[in-house]
């Protein structure tokens, strides 16, 4: 049951993250910006971050640890979000040769994958997750039946699986086409360079043949130039 609950929360927070990023980027760029890696309205990285926070609180509760202080949440959220963002960005770039965010223009960034201020923002959002959303989700799931939770998780899993399959298929097709285009360009450029070298060689031979046919007058009186001309004519 707890797996179904975590999965539903993952989808819900992925959707909320998509809303936040889409609205924010649309306002900043003054044009529609649909964010996220998948076709559907979800940003899985937000779901993973939220579920990580929920799981940490649950583990502490089960082992009778004292509740987290607010500064604990900020520190954990800061470094946890930094590790999650950096690893996710690196993984997506390795798999699809593309990136979905770039913090290169932000101060105190690392390879454009993470930055101090964005990680700080996520750490502050962790306060909202731990002290507001976690208790609300506990109340929400406690008020519905287990069958409803399982059915909802199954529906969400089916929709997400279809979305993931379509996204990966589309990206793989795009990568194949880009590689094919790159191969064609390299082939054409190789042919062009070879043609240039052939033409250059022809021009060089033509110039040398013309030099050999020139009859030097006064210059031939100099031994230095005479030797040079003889070498060229040979």
Buried (B, 14 or more C-beta within 10 A) or exposed (E): EEEBBBBBBBBBBBBBBBBBBBEEBBEEEEEEBEBBBBEBBBBBBBBBBBBBBBEBBBEBEEEEEEEBEEEBBBEBBBEBBBEBBBEBBEEBEEEBEEEBBEBEEEEEBEEBBBBBEBBBBBBEBBBEBBBEBBEEBBEBBEEEEEEEBBEBBEEBBEEBEEBBEEBBEEBEEEBEEEEEEEEEEEEEEEEEEEEEEEEEEEEEEEEEEEEEEEEEEEEEEEEEEEEEBEEEEE
